[in-house]
Amino acid sequence: MNQQQMFQVKGMHCASCASTIEQTLRKIAGVESVEANYGTEKVRVSFDSIQTNPEAFSKQIEPLGYSLVIQSAKDMGMSEDEHTAHTGIHQSKQEKIRELNSLKIKITSIIPLAIFSILVMGWDILMQFNVVAAPPLIFEEIVHYLLPIFAAYALFIVGQPYLLGVYRFLRYGKANMDTLIGIGTLAAFLYSLTVLIFADALRPYIDVESSYFDVAIVVIAFITLGKYLEAQSKLKTGDAISKLLNLQAKTALVMRDGQEMEISISEVVVGDIVIVKPGAKIPVDGVVVEGSSFIDEAMITGEPIPVEKKAGDTVVAGTINTTGTFTFKATKVGSETLLAHIVAMVEEAQGSKAPIQTLADKISAVFVPIVLVLSFVSFGMWLLLGSQSLGLSQALSYGLVSFVGILVIACPCALGLATPTAIIVGVGKGALEGILVKDAATLEKLHKVTAVVVDKTGTLTRGKPELISMYTLGDMAEDEAISILASLEVRSEHPIANAVVTYAKDNHLETKTVEQFEIIQGKGVKGLINGTRYFAGNTKLMNDLGLLIDKDAIAKDTAVGKTPVILSTNTKVLGIAMVADALKPEAKEAVAKLHQLGIKVVMLTGDDKNTARYIADQLEIDEVVAEVLPQDKLSKIKALQADGEVVAMAGDGVNDAPALAQADIGIAMSTGTDVAIESAGITLLHGDVSRIVKAIRLSKITMRGIKQNLFWAFIYNIVGIPLASGIFYPIFGWLLSPVFAGLAMAFSSVSVVGNSLRLKAKKL
């Protein structure tokens, strides 16, 4: 049975780790694909569960220093459904915090030693330029014996992970970033220790006054500090999931056996009657059965104004009850709730790889072996060529500095973090804005869009009839006419009648008592109000009453899809209401902003040409294709792509499914619990067309961040490795100290993560 699972990985500290894990797991029988993500410290594995299992994966990578976090629902205090939706999320953060605390202890202990070593190094440099005098002999003796002790602590206690990296390299032939640091600092320590112990024997051959204990101390201190800052920064990149999880209520108040009882949300089952009191979070998705209230749905709709909910309306987990008490019937629980889907989708997208990451992955996979070769070649060249002009003693000293410097600065960490950290922040920022991104590839492709194709109904328009205008004849006021009209229509089930009634309610217009109410099939309604008989309906009804309607007067409105509802008595017409599918208020601005981005806007609709043209003219849309079937929409998408356009299609995710699938990017315009999360690459949680613009901007900002990250990741290595190898020494006398190499390496990763975090502050 084929299945796909995501696992948290312990011990994955660099891009080379990710590459090693991928290569190792792919060799297991039954594993179809593996995708390790250093930024999220997770691995996604597709496998045949009959042939293999997660325990086998973990067992295979454990000798290399890694392990999978495999937890049961019981371990995490969750139901099986919740566990399916949230596996690893909470534990991931706990693991990171524990790692952070461990690194903090190491930093606290080694920084004083590093400061002491730097002062000693600085004093030696200043002595060479006669800036300071030589310290007292007793001080030199103290330093002579203290530095080896400090270096041993730095290497064997704080630097233990790096030594383990060397051990695993020697035993299994697998190298990562820890291997490079371990070999470099161990070489510096062993050389210095040898010189210290056998000083008299080696004095005729090399400079025994030069040792590199301080290098080992400071390099390990800087790199550990860099790991601490990186871990701290990476913890912040996952804030979006934490914020989403914090929306979830922990308990629910339910009615069972006629009694109220508070239970964990993991115990709520479909069909439970849930009681929600003012100020409480709604624990699961459901339908209101009794009572009413105003619900803060900002996390779904982005709108700050609470929405009224009454019997028959749906409510969503994570939204907040602001006023009254009501009860609802649970319809979706655990991993089926909208919030669980959102969390799962965000986590899935954050863990996916963008195509632009392919280059970084390929380089990272071969980076460590190449660096190892370069470091030994550099060391050999110093001994071979340098000893001829500098002498063996100095050449050996410079060769060791070069060897250690290359190993230390050549860190693929920044390269491995460049793409995933930006994706994590970008996807998270989108989720908090109501823009759900299915995967990193979609986010990358979106910034290349040149044409946006939109459906009319439900995308540019509200998707339901609304009262647009009311014309009155004679002395009757508009509000009075609408009040009478709504009084008649309130008992009708026709969608157009509902539009009139809704308008009256929204504008607080009083409805009157109607007597002798009657529906006139296919034409309208009639009824007695305060002794006067009123009629409301279409032109056919007016013709039956013998009342003349000036068709030319309403032709302009009916030509663009508006439907007239005529109010009259037996003897005269009192007014004409126009009902239509109204434009969304944000539609015009959204189209204008798409134009500002240089994007062509095309409207596809099944409506008649006059209505479509009228809407398009109002919004200044570039091209209109009307009276089309779903398959015709598909053909139009193909035609645009044939013309070289990169097409994003925005639709409702149901009748537009073929076109959404064909488009380069499918954007589902969805609302509330009807959100079509799986139907498109991008889902806009509340059908706000202006979010299309924000989604494109999000893509542009994220891609810009990735490119900046890749630049910084490459530049550190492109400049640092030649400098550390000593290429510039014969010309300029430049040779990179391993201390500065360690500092540069540490802050390369920090700068990449810091640049990604800047995306949070960008305005969409």
N, C-alpha and C positions, 0 to 999 in steps of 0.2 A: 504494500500500500504506500503510495507516494505522499509525502507530506513535507511541509516547509516550517522550520522553527528558527527563532532568533534566540541567541544565548549571550549573556554577559560573559566576558573573558577576563579572568584574573591573570595579571602578568604581562598584558599586551601594552608595551610602553613606547613603541615606535613603529614606523611604517614597515621596517624590515620584519618586525614581529608579525604584523598582519600578513605579509607575504609568506613567511614560514608556516603560519597556521593554515593558510589557504592551500599551500603545496602539500602539507602533511595530510590534511583531511581529505583532499581530492583522491588520495591513493587508497582510501578505505573502500572496500567493496560495498556497493549499494548507495554510495554518495554520488549524486548527480551534479550538483553545483555548490560552490562555497564562495561566500563574499564576506571578507573580514573588513571591518571599518575601524581604523585606529582612532578616528575622532570620537566615535561613540563607544569604543572599546567593546564592540559586539560583533558577532559573526552570525550570518544567516546561512543555514544549511538546508538544501533540498535533498531528501534521501528516501530510500525504500525502507520503511519501518520493519519489514519482514526480514531483511538482510542485516540491518544494523540499528543502532540506537544511540542516544546522546551520551550514555555512559561510556560507550566504546570510543566516541569522539574525544571525550575528556581524557580517557586512559592513554590514547595515542599521543596526545600533545603534552601530557604531564612530564615526561622525561625532558622535554625541551623548556620547561619552566612555566608552562601555562596550564590553565584548567578552566573548564566551563562551570558557570554557576547554574546548577540544576536543582530547582526547588519544587516542592509539592505545594498544593493549595494549602495544606495544613500548616506547613512551615511559615507561610505568609499570612495566615489568619484570614483566608479568603474562601469563597465558594469556588467550585470548579469553573463556573462560568467566568467569574471575575479573574480567576487565575489565568484562564485562556486569554483574556483581554489585556491583563496587566503584568504578565510574567516578567520579572526582572526589574520593573520600573522602580519600586520602592527600594529593593535590595541594592540596585545599582547605586542609588544615591547614598545609602548607608555605607556601601563598600568604598565609595569615593571619599566620604567624610573620614572613614577610618584610615584610608591611605593618606589623606591630607594631614591628619593628626600625627601619624607615624613620621611623615616627612618633616613636620614641624618640630618634633622632638630631635630629629637628626640635625636639622638646621640650627636649632638652638645650641646644640653641643659643639658643632664644628665651626660655626662662624667666628667665635672668639679665637680658635686656633688659626683660622684663615687670616684674621686681622693681624695676629701676632706674626705670621709668616710673611704677610705683605709688608709689614713694618721692617722686618729683617731684610727682605729683598730690596726695599726702598733705600734702607741705610747703606747696603752694599753698593747700589747704583750711585748714590750721592758721594760715597767715598771715592769712587773711581774718578769723579769730576772734582775732587778736592773741596766739596761743599761742606762736608762734615769730617770730623776726625775719627780715627779708629776707636771703637768702643774699648772699655777696659778688658783685660785678658780674661778676668773671671766671667764677664758677660759672654764673651765668645765661647768659653768652655760650657757654660750653661746652655747656650743655644746649640752648640755642637751635639749635645746629648738629648736635648729636649725635642728637636725637630724630628729625629728618627722615631721617638715615642709617639709624637703627634701624628706623624705620617702613618705609622702602623695602625693607630686608632682610626684615622681617616679611611685607610684602605680596607682593613679587615673588619671594621664594625660598620661605619657609615657606607663604605663602598662595597659591602658584601654582594649586592646584586650584580655589580660589574665583574667581580671575580667569578660568580656563578656563570655569568655569560661566557667567560673565558673557558671555564670547565666544560660547559655544554658544547662549545665550539670544538674543543679538542676531542670530546667523546663522540659527538653526533655530527660534527661538520656543519652545524647550523650557526650562523653568526647574525647578530643584531647590533643595535646601538650600544647596548651594555657591553658587548664583546669588544668593540672599539675602545671604549673608555677603559675597560678592564685591562686590555693589553697595554695601552699607553701608560696608564698610571702604574701598573705592575712593573713594566720595563724601567720606568723612572725610579721606582722604589728599589728594585733589585740592583740596578746599576749603582745607586747611591749607597746602598747597604754594603755592596761588594767593595766599593772605594773606601768606605768607613772601616771595614774590618781588615782589609788587606792593603791599607794605605802605604806602608813601608815597602812592600813588595812591588806595588804597581807604580810607585813614584817615578822611577826612571822612564816609564813608558807613557803615562798619561797625567793629566792635571788632576791630582787627587784633592785639590782644594775646592773643586767645583762639584757640588752634589745637587740633587733635584728632589730632595724630600719636600721642600716648600712647594714645588710644582705639583706634586701628588696631592698635597693638602689643599691647595687653593683650587686646583682643577676640580677635585671631587666636591669641594664646598660650592663652587659656582654651578656645577651641573646639578647637584642636589637642590640648590636654591632654584635653578631654572625649572626642575621637575615640580617643585612645590608651587611655584607661580603658575606653571602650566596647568597643574591639577586644579588649582583654585579657579583659574580662568575657565577651564573646561566645565567645571561644575556650574558656572553661570550660563554657559551656552545652552544647557538643558532646562533653563527656567520655565520655558513655555509649557512643557509637560507637567512640571510641578504645579504651575498655576492652574492648568486644566484639572489636575487631580484634586487640587484644593477646592474645586467647585463641587465635588461630590460630597453629598451628605454621608455621615457615618452611620446614622440610625434612621429608623422609620417608625412612625406611630400608626399601628394598624388595628383594625377591628377583627377580633377572632372570638368566636363563641360568645358574641354579644358584649365583649369587654375590650377596652382600649389597652394595648400593650406596646411597649417600645422594644423593638428588635433591631439587630444589625441588618444593614441593607442586604447582606449576603443571604439572609433568611427570607427576604421578601420573594413571593412567588407570583406568577401571573394569575390574576383574578383576585388578589388581595384587595381589600378596601382600605385605602390609606388616608389618614387624616392629616391635613396640613394647617398649622396655625400661623398667625401673623409673624413675619420675620424668619420663618423656617425655610430651609432649602427643600426643594422637591426631590425626593430620594430616587425615584425611578420614573420611567415614562408611563403615561396613562391618559384616561379620559375622565373628565369631571362628571360626577354623578349627582352631586348635591352641593348647593351653596354657590357662591361666586366670590371673586376677588380680583385684584390687579396684580399681575405677575411681572417682575423685572426679568425680561428675557434678553438683556444686553449681551450675554455671552453667546446667544444664538443669532439675534437680529442686529446687534450693534446699536440698537436704538435705546436711548436713555429713558424714554417714557414708558412706564409700565403698561401692560396690555390687559384689558378686561377678559376674564375667563369665567364662563358660566357652564351649566350642564350641557354636555355634548362636545365641549371644546377639549383639545388635546393639551397636555402639559408635558414638559420635558425635564428630565433629571438635571440638577445643577442650577436651574433657574430659581428665583427667590420670590416667595409669597410676601407681598408688602402690607396688605390690609386684612381682609376678612378670613374667616375659617371656612374650609371646604373639604369635601372628600372626593377621592377619585379612585377609579379601578385601575390597578396595575396591568399594563399591556406588554411592557418590555422591561426585563430586569437583567442584571449582570452585564454580560458582554453584548447584549442586544440593544442596550440603551443608546441613544444618540451620542451622549457624552463618551461612552466607552468606545464607540466607533471612531469618534474624533481623536481620542487619545491614541487608539491603535493606528489610525491612519498617519497621525503626526509622527509617531515613533517609527513607523515603517518608512516614511519618507525621509526622516532624519538619518536613518541607517542605510539608505540606498546610495548608490554611487552615480555621480554625474559623468557623462561621457568625457568631459574635460579632465577628469581624474585619471583617465587611462594612461596618459603620458607620465604623470607623477608615479603611478603604480609600477609602470615598466622600469622607470629609472630606479625607484626604491628597491625593486627586486634584485637588481644587480649592483646596487650602490656599495653595500658593505664589502662584498668580495673585491671589487675594484679598488676601494679605499685601502684594504689590507695589502693588496699588491703594490699600490702606489707608495704606501708608507715604507715597505721593505725595499722597494726600488730606490726611493729617496735616500734611505739610510745607507744603502750600498753605494750609491753614487757619491755621497759625501765621503765615505771611506776611500773609495777608488780614486776620485778626482780631487777631493778636498785635501787629502793628506799630502798630495804633491806640492801644493802651494801653501797650505796652512800648517802642515805637520800633523802627525797622527793624533796627537793629544787634542788639539783644537778641532780637527775634523770629526773625531769621535764624539766630542761634546756637541758640536753643531748638528751632527747626524742624529744624535739622540733627541735633541730639541725638535728637529724636523720630523722625526719619526712620531714622537708623542704629539706634536702640534697637528699633524695631518689626521691622526686617529681621533683627536679630540674635536677638531672643528668640523670634520666631515660628518655632520649629523643629518640623517635623512628625516629627522622628526618634523622639522618645519615643513618639509616637502609633503610628508604624510598628513599633516594637519591642515594644509592650505585649503583644500577643497571641502573636506567634511565639516570643519568648524563653521565655515561660511554657510554651508547647506543647513546645518543644525540651527543656526541663528535665523537664517532666512525663512525656513519652513516654520519655525516657532513663531516668528514675528507675523507671518501670514495667518497662522491659526488664530492668534489673538486678535487679528483684524477681520476674522470671518472668512478667510481665504484658505481653503484646505488644498494642499498640494499632494498629489498621489505619489510622486517620486521625484528624485533629483533630476532625472533626465527631462522630465516635463518642465521643471523650473528653469533648466538651462535653455531649452528650446524656445520658451515663451518670449525671451528678449529679442528673438529674431523675427517675430511676427510682423508681417507687412499688411495683412488684411484681416479684419474681424468681421465675421458673418454672424448676424443676429436674427433670431426669430422675433416676430412682432409681439404676439400674444404671450403675456407672462414675462417677457424680457424687457421690451421697451414700454409695454403697456401693463396695467395692473392684472389683466387676465380675467376680469369680471366686470359686468355692467355697472356703471355709476351714473347718477344724475348729473349731467353736465351743465344744463341751463334750463330756465323756466321763463316762457314768454306769457304774459297775461294780457287779456283783451278786456277793455272796459275799466271799471274802477277797482276791481279786486286786486289786493296786494299780493306779491309773489309768495310771501310766507304763508298767507291764508290759503292760497291755491295749493301749495305743496302740502299743507296740513290736511286739507280735505282729500287730496289725492292719496296721501299716505294712509288716511283713515279707511279709504276704500280698499287699498292694495294690501293692507296688513293681513288680510285673511286669504290672500291669493298666494299660491306657491310658485308662481312664475318668476324666473330670475330677474326680469325687468321690474316686476312689482317689488322684489326684494331691494333693488337699487334705490327705488323711491323711498321705501320705508327706512332703509339705512341712512339715507341723507337726512331725513326728518329727525331721526334719533340723534345723529351726530351734531345736528344744529339745534337740538333741544326744542323742536317744534311739537306742540301738543297734538295728539291724535284724538278724534272725536268718536262718540258712540254712533255706530252704524246699525240701523234697523233694516229689515227686509233685504239683507244682502243677497246678491245672486251673481254667479259667474255666467257670463255669456260666452259660450264655448268658441274659442278661436278669434274672439273679438275684444273682450274686455270684461268689466264688472260694473255693477250698479248697486245703489243702496240709498236709504233715506237718512239724512243727517239734519237734525233740527227742523223736520217737516219738509225739507227740500230734497227732491230726488236728483241725485248726481250720477253721472256716467263717466267712466274712465276707460279708454281703450284706443283702438287703432282707427284708421280712416274708414274701414268697412263699417264699424259701429256707427260712426258719424253719418255715413251714407244711409244706413238703416233708419236713423233718427230724422233724416231729411235735412241735416245741417251741412252747409257748404263749407269746405275747407279750401283755402287758397293753396293749392299744391305747389305753385311756383314759389310761395313764401317759404316753404319748408324743403324745397328741392335741393337747395344748396347744402343743407344739413344731411338729408337722406343720401345724397350723392357720395358723401364721405363716410358712410356707415353708421350714422346716428339714427336711432329709432325714436319716432315721436310717440308720446303718450298724451292723448288729448282729454282734457277735462271739460265736461259740459253739463248743462241741465237738459230738460226736454226741448227747450226753445233756443238756447244759444251756447256758443262755445265760450268757455271762460279762460282757458289757457292751454298752452302746449309745452310739455316738458320734453327735453331731449336727453335720451339715455345712450351712453356709448361706453366702450372700453377705453378708459382714460389713460393718458400718458403717465408714466412714473415721473415724479417731480425731478428726479436726478438724471433722467434720460438725456435731455438736451445738453447739459453740462458734460456728461460722460462722452457723448459723440464729439463735442468740441475739443475735449482733452485728447481723445484718440487722434483727431486731426493734428493737434499740436505735436504729437509724437510721430507724425508722418505716416499714420496708419489709415488705410482705406477702409471705409465702413460700408458693408453691403447688407441690405435687409431682405430676408426670404420669408414669405408668408403665404398661407393658403387663402387669405382674404382677397376680396375683389380689388381690381387695379385702382379704382378711385380712392377707396379707403387707404390702401397702401401708399399711394402717391401723396395723399393728404398728410399722413403721419411722417413720411419721409421729408416732405417740404418743411414741416414744422421743426424737424430735427437736423435739417441740412445733411441728410444721408447721401452718400455718393452714388449708390446704385440700388435699384429696387427690382426684385423679381417677385411678382405676385401670382396668385392662383396656382400655387405649386403643391404637388403631393410630396410625401417624404422622399420618394425615390428621385423626384426632380431636384430636391435640395441636395441630395448626394451628387447628382450630375453637375450642379453648379459648383460645388466644392472642388470636384475633379477638374473642372474647366479653369478655375482660378489657379489651382496648383500647376496645371499645364502651362499657364501663362507665367510661371515663375514665382507666384505669390506663396509666402509661408502663411498658412491660414489657421486662424483660431475661430472655432464655431461655438457660439453661446446659445444654448437652448434649454428646454426644460428637462432634458435627460430621458424623456419617454418617447414621444412621437418623433423626436429629432435624433433618435439613437443611431440610425445609419449615417447621418451627416456628421454626428459627433465622433463616430468611429473613424470616418474617412479623414476628417480634418487633422492637421498636424498637431493641434492642441484642441481637445474637447473641453468646454467649460459648461458645467451643469449649473443652471440658475435654479436654486432650490430654496425651500423655506421650511422651517420647523422640522417636525419629525418625518416629513416627506423627503428629506435630503437624499439625493441620489449619489451617495458617496462613492459608490463603485462604478458609476456610469461614465465618468470623464476624468481627464488628467487633473483638472482644477474644479473644485466645487465651491460655489459662493453660497454661504450658509443661509442668506436671507434674500436671495434673488435681486440684490441691488446691482444694477448694471454699472454703476460707477466703480464697483469693485473690480471690474475688468481692467480698468485703467490702473488701479492700485496693484493688481496682480502683475501686470506688465512692468510697472515700475519696480515692484519687488524683485522680479527676475533680473532687470537691468542692474539694480543695486547689488544684488547677490553676485552676479557674474563679474561686476566691476571689482567687488571685494575678493573674489577667487583669483582674478588675474593679478591684483595687487599682492595677494598672499604668495602666489607662485613666483612673482618677481623677487620678492624679498627672500623666499626660500632658496631660489637659485643663486641670487647675487651673493649671499653669504658664502656659498660653496665655490662659486666661480672665482671670487676674489680670494677667499680664505685658503683654499687648498694650494694654489700656486705660491702664495705668500709663505705658507707654512713649509712648503717643500724646499724653499731657498732659491727658487728660480731668479728672484730679483736681487739676491745677495751679491753676485759678482758685479752688478751694475750700480745698485743704489746702497748696498750694504744692509738691505732689509731682511729680517728673519723674524717670523712671528713667534713670540713666546707662547708656550703651551698655556700659560696663565690667561693671556688675552684670547687665545683660541677657545678656552673653556668658557670665558665670559661671553664671547661672541656666539658660541653654540647655544649656551643657556638662553640668551635673550633672542635668538632667532625664532625659537618656538613661541616664546612669550609675545614677541612682536606680531607673529602671525595670528595667534589667538586674540590678542588685543585688537588687531585690525578687524577681525571678524565680529568682535563684540561691538565695534562702532556701528555696525549695521542696525543695532537695536535703536539707536538714537535717530536714524534716518526717517524722515517723514515721507510717507507714501502719497 
